[in-house]
Amino acid sequence: MLAERLQPGDEIRVIAPSTSLALVKGKQVELAENRLKELGFHVTYGRNVFNHDEFFSSSIQERIEDLHDAFLDRNVKGILTGLGGFSANQLLKYIDYGLLKSNPKVFCGFSDITALNLAIYKKAEMITYSGPFFSTFGMKHGFEYTLTSFLNAVTNDAPYDIFPSAHWSDDPWHLEEKERSFVKQDGYLNLQEGEAHG
């Protein structure tokens, strides 16, 4: 099942099913929200996204509440996870997959969120997106390729080609850096030749 494409004016809910959004600097949150608003989206936040314990995650109950609320809210068309971490797997047995299946939405994140992406795909039969976090939208430099790829995936009904980025970086972009070091690349690096489907 494929959720409806996102359009300007749609509400995007930010939730934190892994690490709390409290870990993200205020300026980064501001930049991320402004970028999404400039694209025409309305940004809202789950009730518990800034709550955290000593491990910088909120309780399982709070994270499940925000996840379910985002899927239940008919105004919400897309859900962006705040950032990754190490605790998303704690939610798997508490998710109401029938609720998610009845209310398909664009759901996006990567890293630790992959546990949720795969569980939702398997148990709710809903396609999810391995893509940017909300916090990723707060990158100061080098965000263009990610943004274009995200918009192609969640706003476009037509098939599209995926091209390699012209450069990459392994800098800690989430810090208050002024400069980043980008490495130029020429196409994909093939580790194993062949064909695959998925």
N, C-alpha and C positions, 0 to 999 in steps of 0.2 A: 504494500500500500504506500502510495506517495502522497504526502501532504500537499495542500494547495501552495502554489508559488507565492512568495512574498511580493507585496506591491507597496509603493509609496503610500503613507498613511497608516500602514499596518502597525500594530503594537508588537514589540519584541520584549519579552520578559527575561530578565537576567536572574539566574538562580546560581547557587553555589553548592552543588551536590558532592563536592570534594573539599577543597580548601576554601576557607572563608574569604570573601571579597575584602575583608578588613586588611588583608596582607598587601593589597594593591594600593599604591600611592594615590592620594587625592587628585593630583594633576593628571595621572594616567586614566583614572575613572572619568574625569572631566573631558579629556580628549576623546576617549572612546565613545562616550555619550554624545558629544558634539558631532563626531564623524557619522554616527548612525542617524542623528537628527538631520544632518546635511543631506543624507540619502533619502530623507522623507519619512523615516520611521519614528514612531513614538516609543520611547524607552521607559519601562517600568521595572521595578525590582521586587524580588520575593521578600516577604516579611522578615526572613531570617538571614539574609545574605551577609550581613556584617557581624552576626553573632559568632563567637568562637570560644573554644576551650583552650587548654594549655598546648594542644596539638594544632591549633589554628584551624579547627573544623567545628561546625556546630553539631548538635546532637543528631542522631539518626532520625528521631521524630521530627525535628525542625526541618531537616533536609527533605524528608519525604513529604512533609506538609507543603513546602514550596514547590516541589516537583508536581505533586497532584494538583495544587491550586493553579499552576501555570497551564496544565493540560485541561482543567475544568473551565477556566475562564474563557468564555466565547470571544471576548475581545482580543485575546492573545492569539497571534498567528504564527509567531516564531519564538523559540526558546534558545537563548545563548547561555552556555555555562560560563561561570566567572573565570575559572582557571583550573588547573589540574591539581595533583597532589598524590595522595596514597590511600584514600578512604572511600572512594565511590563504591567499591565492592561490598561495603557494609550495608548498602541499600537494597541489594538485589532481591532478597527474600521478602522485603516489605513493600515492594512496588505493586500497585494494582494494575496489572498489564491489561486487563479488560477495560479499565477506565481510559488508559492511553490509546488502546485500539479504537475506542468509540470516539475519541477526540484527537485525530491525527494533527500534528503540528510539525513544522520544521524544528528539528532538535540538533544542535551543533556543539561539538567540542572534540578534543583529542586527548592524547596522553592517558591519564587516569580515567577520563570519561569514556574511553573505549570499552570498558566493562559495561557501562550503561548502554552505549550504542549497540553492542552485540546482543545484550539481553533484550532490549526493546525490539530489535530486528527479529530475533528468534521468537519471543513470546508474545509480542503485540503485532508481529508481521508488518511493522512499519519501517520504512527506509529512514535512516538517520544520516547525519553528515559528520564525517571526520574533517573538521575545519576549525576556523579560528575561535578562540575564546572571546568573550567580551573584552577581557584585558588586552588581547592582541590588537584590538581596534585602538588601543592607546599607545601603540608603537610610534615613536617620533620619526624614525627613518626606516626606509626599506619595506613599506607596507603595501605598495602598489600592486605587486603580483598577487599577494594574498587576497586583497580586496577584489580584484578582477575575478579571481577564481571563485571566491565566495558568491559574488553576484551572479556569475554564470550558473552556478549550481542551484541557487535557491530562488532566483527570480525569472529564470529562463525555461520555457517549455520545450524549446527546440534542442536537439542534440548539439553538442559543442566539442571542440577539440581541446585537449590539454597539452600545452606546450611547456617545456622546461623553463624555469626562471633563468634569466641571463646572469644572475649572481646569487650568492648565498652568504650567510653570516652565522657565526656561532657565538656572537657577542651576547652578554647578559643585557638584552634590550630592555628588560623590565626595570633596570636601575636608571637613575637620573643621569644618563650619559649624554654627552654633547656630540660625540663622534662615534661612528661604527666602522668596522673594517669589513669590507665586502670582498668576496673572492669571485672573480669572473669565471663563468663556466660556459662550455660550448656543447650544448646538448645534454642528453642523458648519459650516465655511466651505466652500461649494461653489465650486471654481475653474472647473469645467466641468460643466454640466448634462448628464445622459444616463444610460445604463445600461451596466453592464459585468459580465462573468462571469469567474471565475477560480478 
